[in-house]
Amino acid sequence: MYKVVAIGANQVSANMAFDGKIITFQTYEEAELFLKESQQKVFLPDNYKLIIKKE
């Protein structure tokens, strides 16, 4: 299982969630596609980046 996480410069992390449930993916490729789409649609502060974490 994989999840997309926003990591701040101060190492604070935030899981991507929908309706209070953390979004997880079966494959790395699914998570990567979600990450790329999110980078185009979601505005994060400059000190945050999105990464993929394996559970």
HTML snippet that shows the backbone in 3Dmol.js (N, CA, C, O; Angstrom):
<script src="https://3Dmol.org/build/3Dmol-min.js"></script>
<div id="view" style="width:600px;height:400px;position:relative"></div>
<script>
const pdb = `
ATOM      1  N   MET A   1       0.849  -1.177   0.000  1.00  0.00           N
ATOM      2  CA  MET A   1       0.000   0.000   0.000  1.00  0.00           C
ATOM      3  C   MET A   1       0.899   1.246   0.000  1.00  0.00           C
ATOM      4  O   MET A   1       1.973   1.266   0.600  1.00  0.00           O
ATOM      5  N   TYR A   2       0.422   2.264  -0.686  1.00  0.00           N
ATOM      6  CA  TYR A   2       1.154   3.517  -0.799  1.00  0.00           C
ATOM      7  C   TYR A   2       0.211   4.666  -0.479  1.00  0.00           C
ATOM      8  O   TYR A   2      -1.003   4.551  -0.642  1.00  0.00           O
ATOM      9  N   LYS A   3       0.781   5.773  -0.021  1.00  0.00           N
ATOM     10  CA  LYS A   3      -0.015   6.976   0.196  1.00  0.00           C
ATOM     11  C   LYS A   3       0.813   8.194  -0.189  1.00  0.00           C
ATOM     12  O   LYS A   3       2.043   8.165  -0.152  1.00  0.00           O
ATOM     13  N   VAL A   4       0.121   9.254  -0.558  1.00  0.00           N
ATOM     14  CA  VAL A   4       0.768  10.508  -0.905  1.00  0.00           C
ATOM     15  C   VAL A   4       0.720  11.405   0.327  1.00  0.00           C
ATOM     16  O   VAL A   4      -0.327  11.582   0.950  1.00  0.00           O
ATOM     17  N   VAL A   5       1.877  11.962   0.660  1.00  0.00           N
ATOM     18  CA  VAL A   5       2.012  12.762   1.866  1.00  0.00           C
ATOM     19  C   VAL A   5       2.637  14.110   1.515  1.00  0.00           C
ATOM     20  O   VAL A   5       3.566  14.176   0.710  1.00  0.00           O
ATOM     21  N   ALA A   6       2.128  15.181   2.118  1.00  0.00           N
ATOM     22  CA  ALA A   6       2.738  16.500   1.988  1.00  0.00           C
ATOM     23  C   ALA A   6       3.720  16.673   3.143  1.00  0.00           C
ATOM     24  O   ALA A   6       3.354  16.503   4.306  1.00  0.00           O
ATOM     25  N   ILE A   7       4.968  17.012   2.818  1.00  0.00           N
ATOM     26  CA  ILE A   7       6.015  17.198   3.819  1.00  0.00           C
ATOM     27  C   ILE A   7       6.466  18.654   3.785  1.00  0.00           C
ATOM     28  O   ILE A   7       6.800  19.179   2.723  1.00  0.00           O
ATOM     29  N   GLY A   8       6.477  19.303   4.944  1.00  0.00           N
ATOM     30  CA  GLY A   8       6.921  20.683   5.040  1.00  0.00           C
ATOM     31  C   GLY A   8       8.411  20.776   5.304  1.00  0.00           C
ATOM     32  O   GLY A   8       9.044  19.795   5.695  1.00  0.00           O
ATOM     33  N   ALA A   9       8.964  21.952   5.090  1.00  0.00           N
ATOM     34  CA  ALA A   9      10.384  22.183   5.325  1.00  0.00           C
ATOM     35  C   ALA A   9      10.751  21.897   6.776  1.00  0.00           C
ATOM     36  O   ALA A   9      11.893  21.539   7.066  1.00  0.00           O
ATOM     37  N   ASN A  10       9.807  22.049   7.676  1.00  0.00           N
ATOM     38  CA  ASN A  10      10.049  21.777   9.097  1.00  0.00           C
ATOM     39  C   ASN A  10       9.750  20.321   9.462  1.00  0.00           C
ATOM     40  O   ASN A  10       9.639  19.976  10.639  1.00  0.00           O
ATOM     41  N   GLN A  11       9.618  19.459   8.421  1.00  0.00           N
ATOM     42  CA  GLN A  11       9.370  18.022   8.556  1.00  0.00           C
ATOM     43  C   GLN A  11       7.977  17.667   9.088  1.00  0.00           C
ATOM     44  O   GLN A  11       7.747  16.531   9.503  1.00  0.00           O
ATOM     45  N   VAL A  12       7.060  18.615   9.080  1.00  0.00           N
ATOM     46  CA  VAL A  12       5.671  18.327   9.425  1.00  0.00           C
ATOM     47  C   VAL A  12       5.034  17.651   8.230  1.00  0.00           C
ATOM     48  O   VAL A  12       5.193  18.119   7.102  1.00  0.00           O
ATOM     49  N   SER A  13       4.311  16.549   8.451  1.00  0.00           N
ATOM     50  CA  SER A  13       3.684  15.833   7.340  1.00  0.00           C
ATOM     51  C   SER A  13       2.169  15.840   7.476  1.00  0.00           C
ATOM     52  O   SER A  13       1.615  15.901   8.574  1.00  0.00           O
ATOM     53  N   ALA A  14       1.521  15.774   6.319  1.00  0.00           N
ATOM     54  CA  ALA A  14       0.059  15.723   6.275  1.00  0.00           C
ATOM     55  C   ALA A  14      -0.346  14.687   5.240  1.00  0.00           C
ATOM     56  O   ALA A  14       0.083  14.764   4.088  1.00  0.00           O
ATOM     57  N   ASN A  15      -1.159  13.729   5.630  1.00  0.00           N
ATOM     58  CA  ASN A  15      -1.654  12.712   4.710  1.00  0.00           C
ATOM     59  C   ASN A  15      -2.743  13.300   3.832  1.00  0.00           C
ATOM     60  O   ASN A  15      -3.519  14.146   4.276  1.00  0.00           O
ATOM     61  N   MET A  16      -2.799  12.851   2.589  1.00  0.00           N
ATOM     62  CA  MET A  16      -3.877  13.248   1.693  1.00  0.00           C
ATOM     63  C   MET A  16      -5.098  12.427   2.090  1.00  0.00           C
ATOM     64  O   MET A  16      -5.016  11.207   2.233  1.00  0.00           O
ATOM     65  N   ALA A  17      -6.231  13.103   2.268  1.00  0.00           N
ATOM     66  CA  ALA A  17      -7.440  12.416   2.724  1.00  0.00           C
ATOM     67  C   ALA A  17      -8.658  12.970   2.000  1.00  0.00           C
ATOM     68  O   ALA A  17      -8.645  14.086   1.480  1.00  0.00           O
ATOM     69  N   PHE A  18      -9.707  12.161   1.982  1.00  0.00           N
ATOM     70  CA  PHE A  18     -10.997  12.556   1.419  1.00  0.00           C
ATOM     71  C   PHE A  18     -12.069  12.122   2.398  1.00  0.00           C
ATOM     72  O   PHE A  18     -12.132  10.951   2.772  1.00  0.00           O
ATOM     73  N   ASP A  19     -12.911  13.053   2.816  1.00  0.00           N
ATOM     74  CA  ASP A  19     -13.952  12.781   3.809  1.00  0.00           C
ATOM     75  C   ASP A  19     -13.382  12.150   5.080  1.00  0.00           C
ATOM     76  O   ASP A  19     -13.992  11.259   5.672  1.00  0.00           O
ATOM     77  N   GLY A  20     -12.202  12.627   5.490  1.00  0.00           N
ATOM     78  CA  GLY A  20     -11.596  12.158   6.725  1.00  0.00           C
ATOM     79  C   GLY A  20     -10.896  10.818   6.633  1.00  0.00           C
ATOM     80  O   GLY A  20     -10.383  10.326   7.639  1.00  0.00           O
ATOM     81  N   LYS A  21     -10.860  10.208   5.447  1.00  0.00           N
ATOM     82  CA  LYS A  21     -10.217   8.910   5.276  1.00  0.00           C
ATOM     83  C   LYS A  21      -8.951   9.080   4.433  1.00  0.00           C
ATOM     84  O   LYS A  21      -8.992   9.667   3.352  1.00  0.00           O
ATOM     85  N   ILE A  22      -7.828   8.562   4.935  1.00  0.00           N
ATOM     86  CA  ILE A  22      -6.557   8.665   4.226  1.00  0.00           C
ATOM     87  C   ILE A  22      -6.648   7.896   2.914  1.00  0.00           C
ATOM     88  O   ILE A  22      -7.105   6.754   2.877  1.00  0.00           O
ATOM     89  N   ILE A  23      -6.207   8.540   1.846  1.00  0.00           N
ATOM     90  CA  ILE A  23      -6.241   7.930   0.528  1.00  0.00           C
ATOM     91  C   ILE A  23      -5.022   7.013   0.389  1.00  0.00           C
ATOM     92  O   ILE A  23      -3.889   7.448   0.596  1.00  0.00           O
ATOM     93  N   THR A  24      -5.257   5.745   0.038  1.00  0.00           N
ATOM     94  CA  THR A  24      -4.175   4.791  -0.173  1.00  0.00           C
ATOM     95  C   THR A  24      -4.309   4.176  -1.563  1.00  0.00           C
ATOM     96  O   THR A  24      -5.383   4.186  -2.165  1.00  0.00           O
ATOM     97  N   PHE A  25      -3.196   3.641  -2.053  1.00  0.00           N
ATOM     98  CA  PHE A  25      -3.132   3.066  -3.386  1.00  0.00           C
ATOM     99  C   PHE A  25      -2.478   1.695  -3.319  1.00  0.00           C
ATOM    100  O   PHE A  25      -1.584   1.464  -2.504  1.00  0.00           O
ATOM    101  N   GLN A  26      -2.923   0.793  -4.175  1.00  0.00           N
ATOM    102  CA  GLN A  26      -2.378  -0.562  -4.223  1.00  0.00           C
ATOM    103  C   GLN A  26      -0.990  -0.596  -4.857  1.00  0.00           C
ATOM    104  O   GLN A  26      -0.141  -1.392  -4.458  1.00  0.00           O
ATOM    105  N   THR A  27      -0.761   0.277  -5.854  1.00  0.00           N
ATOM    106  CA  THR A  27       0.521   0.268  -6.555  1.00  0.00           C
ATOM    107  C   THR A  27       1.187   1.631  -6.495  1.00  0.00           C
ATOM    108  O   THR A  27       0.536   2.656  -6.291  1.00  0.00           O
ATOM    109  N   TYR A  28       2.501   1.617  -6.678  1.00  0.00           N
ATOM    110  CA  TYR A  28       3.267   2.861  -6.719  1.00  0.00           C
ATOM    111  C   TYR A  28       2.810   3.716  -7.899  1.00  0.00           C
ATOM    112  O   TYR A  28       2.729   4.940  -7.789  1.00  0.00           O
ATOM    113  N   GLU A  29       2.514   3.077  -9.016  1.00  0.00           N
ATOM    114  CA  GLU A  29       2.107   3.797 -10.221  1.00  0.00           C
ATOM    115  C   GLU A  29       0.813   4.568 -10.009  1.00  0.00           C
ATOM    116  O   GLU A  29       0.679   5.694 -10.490  1.00  0.00           O
ATOM    117  N   GLU A  30      -0.144   3.974  -9.293  1.00  0.00           N
ATOM    118  CA  GLU A  30      -1.403   4.676  -8.977  1.00  0.00           C
ATOM    119  C   GLU A  30      -1.124   5.892  -8.097  1.00  0.00           C
ATOM    120  O   GLU A  30      -1.682   6.967  -8.321  1.00  0.00           O
ATOM    121  N   ALA A  31      -0.274   5.722  -7.111  1.00  0.00           N
ATOM    122  CA  ALA A  31       0.070   6.829  -6.219  1.00  0.00           C
ATOM    123  C   ALA A  31       0.802   7.925  -6.986  1.00  0.00           C
ATOM    124  O   ALA A  31       0.569   9.112  -6.755  1.00  0.00           O
ATOM    125  N   GLU A  32       1.677   7.533  -7.889  1.00  0.00           N
ATOM    126  CA  GLU A  32       2.431   8.508  -8.675  1.00  0.00           C
ATOM    127  C   GLU A  32       1.506   9.323  -9.575  1.00  0.00           C
ATOM    128  O   GLU A  32       1.680  10.535  -9.709  1.00  0.00           O
ATOM    129  N   LEU A  33       0.527   8.668 -10.190  1.00  0.00           N
ATOM    130  CA  LEU A  33      -0.439   9.371 -11.028  1.00  0.00           C
ATOM    131  C   LEU A  33      -1.236  10.372 -10.194  1.00  0.00           C
ATOM    132  O   LEU A  33      -1.435  11.511 -10.616  1.00  0.00           O
ATOM    133  N   PHE A  34      -1.692   9.953  -9.012  1.00  0.00           N
ATOM    134  CA  PHE A  34      -2.422  10.851  -8.116  1.00  0.00           C
ATOM    135  C   PHE A  34      -1.548  12.036  -7.708  1.00  0.00           C
ATOM    136  O   PHE A  34      -2.018  13.173  -7.680  1.00  0.00           O
ATOM    137  N   LEU A  35      -0.280  11.775  -7.394  1.00  0.00           N
ATOM    138  CA  LEU A  35       0.644  12.843  -6.999  1.00  0.00           C
ATOM    139  C   LEU A  35       0.783  13.861  -8.128  1.00  0.00           C
ATOM    140  O   LEU A  35       0.706  15.066  -7.885  1.00  0.00           O
ATOM    141  N   LYS A  36       0.985  13.395  -9.351  1.00  0.00           N
ATOM    142  CA  LYS A  36       1.156  14.304 -10.487  1.00  0.00           C
ATOM    143  C   LYS A  36      -0.101  15.127 -10.728  1.00  0.00           C
ATOM    144  O   LYS A  36      -0.016  16.328 -10.983  1.00  0.00           O
ATOM    145  N   GLU A  37      -1.267  14.494 -10.648  1.00  0.00           N
ATOM    146  CA  GLU A  37      -2.521  15.234 -10.825  1.00  0.00           C
ATOM    147  C   GLU A  37      -2.724  16.240  -9.703  1.00  0.00           C
ATOM    148  O   GLU A  37      -3.212  17.345  -9.943  1.00  0.00           O
ATOM    149  N   SER A  38      -2.357  15.871  -8.482  1.00  0.00           N
ATOM    150  CA  SER A  38      -2.508  16.762  -7.334  1.00  0.00           C
ATOM    151  C   SER A  38      -1.605  17.976  -7.457  1.00  0.00           C
ATOM    152  O   SER A  38      -2.006  19.085  -7.103  1.00  0.00           O
ATOM    153  N   GLN A  39      -0.392  17.781  -7.953  1.00  0.00           N
ATOM    154  CA  GLN A  39       0.535  18.901  -8.108  1.00  0.00           C
ATOM    155  C   GLN A  39      -0.018  19.940  -9.073  1.00  0.00           C
ATOM    156  O   GLN A  39       0.284  21.126  -8.942  1.00  0.00           O
ATOM    157  N   GLN A  40      -0.821  19.514 -10.038  1.00  0.00           N
ATOM    158  CA  GLN A  40      -1.406  20.436 -10.994  1.00  0.00           C
ATOM    159  C   GLN A  40      -2.636  21.144 -10.445  1.00  0.00           C
ATOM    160  O   GLN A  40      -2.949  22.256 -10.871  1.00  0.00           O
ATOM    161  N   LYS A  41      -3.342  20.510  -9.499  1.00  0.00           N
ATOM    162  CA  LYS A  41      -4.627  21.034  -9.029  1.00  0.00           C
ATOM    163  C   LYS A  41      -4.587  21.628  -7.619  1.00  0.00           C
ATOM    164  O   LYS A  41      -5.379  22.515  -7.300  1.00  0.00           O
ATOM    165  N   VAL A  42      -3.679  21.152  -6.785  1.00  0.00           N
ATOM    166  CA  VAL A  42      -3.644  21.565  -5.385  1.00  0.00           C
ATOM    167  C   VAL A  42      -2.532  22.588  -5.192  1.00  0.00           C
ATOM    168  O   VAL A  42      -1.399  22.383  -5.626  1.00  0.00           O
ATOM    169  N   PHE A  43      -2.873  23.687  -4.535  1.00  0.00           N
ATOM    170  CA  PHE A  43      -1.877  24.707  -4.260  1.00  0.00           C
ATOM    171  C   PHE A  43      -1.335  24.510  -2.856  1.00  0.00           C
ATOM    172  O   PHE A  43      -2.050  24.686  -1.869  1.00  0.00           O
ATOM    173  N   LEU A  44      -0.068  24.143  -2.780  1.00  0.00           N
ATOM    174  CA  LEU A  44       0.605  23.967  -1.500  1.00  0.00           C
ATOM    175  C   LEU A  44       1.553  25.137  -1.271  1.00  0.00           C
ATOM    176  O   LEU A  44       2.068  25.714  -2.229  1.00  0.00           O
ATOM    177  N   PRO A  45       1.788  25.491  -0.014  1.00  0.00           N
ATOM    178  CA  PRO A  45       2.802  26.514   0.254  1.00  0.00           C
ATOM    179  C   PRO A  45       4.148  26.069  -0.315  1.00  0.00           C
ATOM    180  O   PRO A  45       4.410  24.873  -0.443  1.00  0.00           O
ATOM    181  N   ASP A  46       4.996  27.032  -0.653  1.00  0.00           N
ATOM    182  CA  ASP A  46       6.296  26.726  -1.257  1.00  0.00           C
ATOM    183  C   ASP A  46       7.166  25.824  -0.399  1.00  0.00           C
ATOM    184  O   ASP A  46       8.030  25.119  -0.920  1.00  0.00           O
ATOM    185  N   ASN A  47       6.949  25.836   0.906  1.00  0.00           N
ATOM    186  CA  ASN A  47       7.798  25.030   1.784  1.00  0.00           C
ATOM    187  C   ASN A  47       7.280  23.601   1.958  1.00  0.00           C
ATOM    188  O   ASN A  47       7.765  22.876   2.826  1.00  0.00           O
ATOM    189  N   TYR A  48       6.301  23.184   1.146  1.00  0.00           N
ATOM    190  CA  TYR A  48       5.778  21.815   1.185  1.00  0.00           C
ATOM    191  C   TYR A  48       6.040  21.123  -0.146  1.00  0.00           C
ATOM    192  O   TYR A  48       6.059  21.765  -1.196  1.00  0.00           O
ATOM    193  N   LYS A  49       6.241  19.811  -0.096  1.00  0.00           N
ATOM    194  CA  LYS A  49       6.351  19.011  -1.309  1.00  0.00           C
ATOM    195  C   LYS A  49       5.572  17.725  -1.094  1.00  0.00           C
ATOM    196  O   LYS A  49       5.378  17.293   0.042  1.00  0.00           O
ATOM    197  N   LEU A  50       5.130  17.120  -2.173  1.00  0.00           N
ATOM    198  CA  LEU A  50       4.399  15.855  -2.098  1.00  0.00           C
ATOM    199  C   LEU A  50       5.370  14.698  -2.343  1.00  0.00           C
ATOM    200  O   LEU A  50       6.217  14.756  -3.234  1.00  0.00           O
ATOM    201  N   ILE A  51       5.229  13.658  -1.539  1.00  0.00           N
ATOM    202  CA  ILE A  51       6.047  12.453  -1.696  1.00  0.00           C
ATOM    203  C   ILE A  51       5.133  11.232  -1.602  1.00  0.00           C
ATOM    204  O   ILE A  51       3.996  11.325  -1.141  1.00  0.00           O
ATOM    205  N   ILE A  52       5.647  10.100  -2.045  1.00  0.00           N
ATOM    206  CA  ILE A  52       4.931   8.825  -1.930  1.00  0.00           C
ATOM    207  C   ILE A  52       5.603   8.000  -0.842  1.00  0.00           C
ATOM    208  O   ILE A  52       6.818   7.806  -0.861  1.00  0.00           O
ATOM    209  N   LYS A  53       4.803   7.514   0.110  1.00  0.00           N
ATOM    210  CA  LYS A  53       5.330   6.677   1.190  1.00  0.00           C
ATOM    211  C   LYS A  53       4.724   5.283   1.078  1.00  0.00           C
ATOM    212  O   LYS A  53       3.536   5.132   0.794  1.00  0.00           O
ATOM    213  N   LYS A  54       5.545   4.277   1.301  1.00  0.00           N
ATOM    214  CA  LYS A  54       5.072   2.898   1.332  1.00  0.00           C
ATOM    215  C   LYS A  54       4.685   2.541   2.748  1.00  0.00           C
ATOM    216  O   LYS A  54       5.394   2.875   3.698  1.00  0.00           O
ATOM    217  N   GLU A  55       3.562   1.862   2.891  1.00  0.00           N
ATOM    218  CA  GLU A  55       3.110   1.451   4.220  1.00  0.00           C
ATOM    219  C   GLU A  55       3.508   0.037   4.511  1.00  0.00           C
ATOM    220  O   GLU A  55       3.210  -0.479   5.588  1.00  0.00           O
TER     221      GLU A  55
END
`;
const viewer = $3Dmol.createViewer("view");
viewer.addModel(pdb, "pdb");
viewer.setStyle({}, {cartoon: {color: "spectrum"}});
viewer.zoomTo();
viewer.render();
</script>
